[in-house]
């Protein structure tokens, strides 16, 4: 007598982008793993009728800043089963994982080593504290910006590298390098950080150094610098949000990335399907006296999220920065709803062959600007984030794959599953069992209705969950059942770099 499967998913269109498997069949799950794919004659303890539905690996988001119960729940309705803070990261890393272990996480989670926080600490701007949310650490130190504008000397560089090395030894998945927030960091420092990434066989996750369409220090300059670091050090340079940091140079930088990849350089990238970015109001590039000319964007395109205030100029944003440097803002850099050229540029980044989809999801914040850590469901209407925190993957699949047919469904699913997983699985062995519908792999599975799949969040109602995800399993535990959240479900597990 064989054991009764815990769950059987029946008669769904099972699609596995890793192997190319695409067949209407059953999936049996026991002990959190997929035990059989095909015709399953047994009766399961729980059965899911997936007739007419797509059964896919759960989506893997390698760029998500939320990292909370609220963020997990919203991303679950977006089809996400693993959500990772890799662009910024955390420091200290062991303390970050300890803190997350005490939170009822619904999704798998993990972090990179925060190079920027090591830099801030060494230059006296912050005290490292695992209890402080990384986004709050991003805003800290605004009263003295030397950590952002000045090159580190030899001793400082040695201390920064030591912080990052310790974080890798504590299980960090790669190194987060948001260089755009500290463009003063010198090439010597960057090469040592990249040498460390190569030594540990782990990627870097980079925000380009310069946001400008004008030389010197243009977006193109930044991409050439990162590609050069890949060639000079051998480090895997994963370039974050190709769409937002390239501004009007998206076409040129995609050409450069493609040429680098064709030469075999370890360079990868990602994008999200929105023409609006988000960051902290204290980001140094907003203070550039030449901001408007260099970016082609007026200050009125920058909006304080919690008050929906559009800034009137540099003095206005400087005042907001002084009052609350960790406040989140949205930057409407592309007007994709009415501008055909802006829409074309966004499409180039989102559909880039071999590129991943990643949300850059922001934390949920209260009306006073503090980060929401509550457990209420549905999320209170008073909270704000960014629509991408709720609908990145459903927006991509519904608009780019289903409606516009810019690529096949299998290709679209690959950009949400196996492509981001391949960026990190070389250093995070747990990921070799995820993002795949194969026997022996973890049961991280999304079952969705392709016809009804839709993002619902917008810039006036960011807390509306996406629709169309019927079931979501994380490590074989149902987080969503028949389109309804199971609020007591907390099956998320830490994803960490293997340490000796």
N, C-alpha and C positions, 0 to 999 in steps of 0.2 A: 504494500500500500504506500503510495507516494504522499508526501506532505501536501496539504491543501494550500494553494497560493493565497497570500494575503489579499492581493488585488489582481483582477484580470480586467484589462482594457479590451473591449470587444469591437471588432469590425471597423476600426478606424483606418484611415489612410496613414500608414506608418512611414515616416520619411526620416532617413538618417543621412545627413549631408556628408559625414565622414566616409561612409562606404558607398553611398549612392543608392542604398536600398529604398525602394518606393513601392509599397504593396499594401493592399487592404488585407489586414490580418489581425491577430490577437497578440497581446503582450501579457505575460504572467510576471508577477512581482512578489518576491518573498524576502523578508529580512532587509528591506531597503534596496535590494538589487533586482535587476532584470534577470529572470531565470529562464524565460523562453519567449521566442518571437516566432510566430507562425500560427498554425491551428492548435488551439489549446482546448482539449476535450474536458479537462477537469473543471469543476465549479469552484470559483474563488470565494473567500470569506466576504469580500466586497467585489461587486462587478460594476464596471462603468460601460455604458453603451455609447460607443463613439461613432456610430453609424453616421456617415456624411460629414465627419469631422476630421481635421488634421491632427495627427499625433506626432509631435516633434520633440527633440531634446529641449529642455528648458533653456532659455536664453541666458547667455553669460555676459554680464556687463562689467567690463574691466576699467570703467571710469565712472564711479558713483560716489558722491560725497555725502549722501544722506546718512547711511550707517546708523539706523535706528529702527525701532519697531514700526513707527509710522511710515518711514521710507520703504521698508521691506514690504509692507502691506500694499502700498500703492504700486510698487514695482511688480508685485505678484500678479496684479491685474494687467500688467504690461507683458506678462509671459516670462519674467525673469526668475531664475532659480538660484543664481550665484551673482552677488553684487560686491565689487571690490573697489577699494579706495587706493588707486595706484598712481594717479597723476601727482597728487600732493603727498599722500602717505601719512604716517604718524611717527612720533618719537616721544617717549620711548616705546618701542614696538611690543616688548613683553607686557608692559603695563596696559597697552591698548587692547591686546588680546585678552588679558585678564578681565578688563572692564567689560568687554563684549560678552564674555562667558557668563556674566551675571545678568544679561539682558535677554529676554525671550525672543531671540532672533528667529524670524520665519524663514529667512533665506541664508544660504551659505555666504560667508563673509571673509574678508582678508584685507591686508594693507601692504603697501610698499614702505620702504625706509624714506623718511622725509628729509631729504638733503637740505631744503630751505630752513627747516626748524633747527637743524644742526648748525647752519650758518648763523641764524638769528641768535642762538644760544651762545655761540663762540664770540659773537660781536656784541654781546651784552644786551640784546634787545628783549629777550624772553628768558624765563626759567622753564625748563622742560617739565611737563606735568601731564601724565597720561589721563588725568581726569578732565582735561580741557579738550573740547571738540576741535579737531583739526581746522575747521573753518574759523573758529575763534582765534586759533593760533595764527592763521593766515592774516587776520586783521591786526594782531598784536604788534607792537613795536613801531607804530606809525609816527610817534613823536620824535624818533631819531632814525632816519632812513639810511644810515651808513651801511647797514646790512644789505640794502638794495642797490646802492649806487657805487660802493667801493669794492675794489679788488681785495681779496684776502692776501695777507703776506704768507711767507712760508710756514711760520708757526701756526697761524690761524687755519691754513689749509690742512695741515697735519691733524689739527684738532677736529675739523669738520669731517675729514675722512674717517677718523676714529669713531665718531658718532655713527656714521653710516655703516661702518664695518660691524659695530656692535649690534645695530639693528638687523643686519643680515644674519648675524649669528643667532639672533633671537627669532628668526623665522620670517623676516620680511620678504615679500614677493617682489624682488627688484628694487629699484631706486626711483623715487619720484623726483623729477627735476623741473619744477615750474619756473624755468629760467626767466620768463617774462616778468616775474615779480622781483627778480634780482638781476637785472641786465648788466649790473656792474661786475658781476662775477667774471673773472678772467679765464682765458683759455687754459692756462696752466692748471687752475683748480678743476676745470671741467675735464681735462684729460686724466687727472688723478681719480676723479670720481668714476669716469668711464673705465679706466684701468681696473678699478675695484669691481665694477659690474662684470667685466670680462673674466676676472679672476674667479668670481663666484658663479659664472655661467648663468647670469640672471639679467633680464632686460632693464633698460632705463625707460621711464615714461616721461616724455618731455613736452613742456609748453615752450614754444619757440621764444627766443630772447627778445625779439623786436616786433612790435605791431605797427607797421608803417608800409605804405606803398611807395615811399620815396627813399632812394639811396642818399647818404649812407644809412646803415642800420635799418634796412627794409625787411619785410617778411622773406623775400628771396634770399637776402643775406643770411637770415636765420636758418633757413633750410639748408643752404650750402654748408653752413657751419656744422649742423648736425650730421649731415651726410659725411663731411670730412672727419668728424669724430668717430663715426662708424668705421671708416676706412683706416684711420690712424691707430685706433685702439682695439678694434675688433668687437667693440661692445654693440649689442643689439639696441638700436635707437628706435623706440616706438614713439612716433610723433602724434600727440593728442590733438583732438578736434581740428582736423584738416580744414573744416568749413569756416570756423570762427576766427582763427588766428591768421589766416592767409588774406583776409579782407578781400580786396579786389584783385589780388594776385593768385587766386585759386588755380586758374588755368596753368600759369607758369610753374607753380610749385608742384602740381601733379605731374607735369612733364619731367621735372627734376627728380622726383621720387621714383617715377617709373624707370628712368635711365639708371639711377643708382641700383634699383632692384635687378634690372637686367644685367648689371655687372656683378651681381652676386653679393652686394653689400647687405648687411643685416639691418635693413630699414623697413619698418611697417608703419601703418597709420590707421586712423579711425575717423568717423564723422558722426554727427547727429543731424536729423532732418528738420532743423529750425534755422531761421535767419537771425535769431536773437540769442546772444550769449548771456552769461551771468557771472558775476564775481563779487569781490568785496569792494566797497566804495574807496578803500584806502589803496587800491592797486596803483602803483607808481605811474603807470602810463597815462592815467587820467590827469595827473599833475603836470604833464609835459606842456609847457607854454605853447608848443607847436602842435598840440594834439589834433586840432581840427584839420590843419593842412596836411599833416602826415597820414592821417587815417581816412580823410575824406568824409568824416562823420561829425556832425554838429553835437554839442553837448545836450541838446534837446532829445537826442536819440538815446540818452542814458537815463534810466528811470529807477528811482528808489522803490524797491519791491513792496515794502510794507506800507508805504503811503501813496504809491503810484504817482510820485512827484517827478516831473520831468525837469532836469536841471537847466538853468538859464545861462550858465557859463562856468568858467574855471573857478571863480570866486565862490559860486554857489556850491560846487562839488567839494571844494576845499573846506568849506564850513561844515558840510555833512561829514566829511572825513575826520575833522577835529572832534565833532560831537560823538560819533559812534563809528570808529574805524572798521568794525566787523560787520556793519550793515551790508546787506546784499543789494546789488543793483542789477538790472537787466540792460544790456546794450543792444539796441535794435540796429545792427550793422548792415543787414540786408533786408530790403522790403520785398519779400518774395511773393506777397499777395498781389502786387500791382506792377512790379518791374520785371519784365521778361528777362533782361540780362542778369539781374540778381538771381532769378530763379534758375537760369542756366548755370551760373557759377555754383550755386548750392548743389544742383544735380551732379556736377562734375565731382564734387567731394563725396557725396553720399553713394554714388554708383561706382566709385573708383574700384577697378578690378582688384580683388584681393584685400581690399580694405574692410575693416570691421565696422559694425555699428556699435556705438557706445554713447551713453546718455549724457555724461557730465551732470548727472542728477544732483540737484542742490538739496541741502537740508530743509526741513519744514520749520518755519520760524513763526513766533508769536507776534502780536501787534506791537510789542515793545522792542522787537528786534532780537530777542533771545531765542535760542534753538529749542524747539518743542521736543520733549522727551516723554510725552504722555502715551497712554494706551487706548485712548478713546477711538471708537469706530462707529460710524464713519468719521473721518477727520473733521474737526470743527471748521466752519466756514471762515473763521477768523485767521486761519493759517495761510501762509504764502510760501512759495518755492519758485518753481518755473514749470511750465507745462511739460518740459522734457522729463521732469521728475515723475510724471504720471503716464506719459504716452509715447516715449521715443520709439519703442520697438513695434507697437501696434500701428503707429503712424507710418513707419517705414514699410511694414508689410502691406498695410491696406492701401497706401497711396502709390508707392513705388512699384510694388509687385502686383497686387490685384488690379488696381484701377488703371495705372499707366503702363503696366507690363514692360517696365524697363529691363527686367530680367526674369528668369524663371523662378518659380516658387522655391525650388531646391537651391538655387543660387542665393536667393534672398535669405533663406533659413541658414545657409552656411555663414553669411555675414553676421548672423546673430548668435551662432553657436560654435562651430568648429574653428572658424578663423580666429576669433579672439582667444579661444582656448589654446590654439597652437602658439600664440605669442608667449604664454606663460608656463605651459606644461613641462617644458624642459627643466624648470627649477621647482615647480610645484607638482610633484608626482600624483597627488590626489586628482588633478585635473585630467589625467589620462583615463579616468573612469567616468568622466563627465562629458556632457555635450555630445553624447553618442547613444543611439538606441541599438545596443548590441548586448548579447547575453554576457552576464558578468559585470556589466557597468551599473553605476548608481542610478536609481530610479528618480532622476531629476527630469520631469516630463511635463510638457504643456499640451493640453488638448484644447483646440480652438476651432471656432466656426469661421472659416475664411470669408464667408459672405457677410457676416455681421461684425467682423473685427473692426474696431474703430477707436481712435483716441478721442476723448471728450473734454480734456482739460484745455483751457485757453488762458489768456493773460488776465482775464477778469474773474475766472473760476478755475483755479489751478488744482483744486482738490477733488475734481471729478474723476473717478477711476475709469480706465478704459473698459470697453465692453467687448465681448466675443470670446474671452478666455473662459471656457466652461469648467475645466479641471486643471489644477496645478499640483503636482507632487514634488516634494523636496525630500530626498533620501527615503522615498517610499511612503511619506506621510502626506495626507491631503491638506493643503493650505487653502485651496479653493475647491469647492464641490458644487456642481450645478450652478456655477456663476456666483456663488456666495462664499464670502470669507469665513474660514473656521478660525475665529479670533484666539482660540486656545492653542492653536498649532504653533509650535516653536521648534521645528526640526533642523534649523540651520546649524551648520557645523563650520568651524574655522578652516580656512584654506591657508596653508603656510608653506614656506620654503623648507625643504628637508634639511635638517642640520645634523652634523655628526655627533 
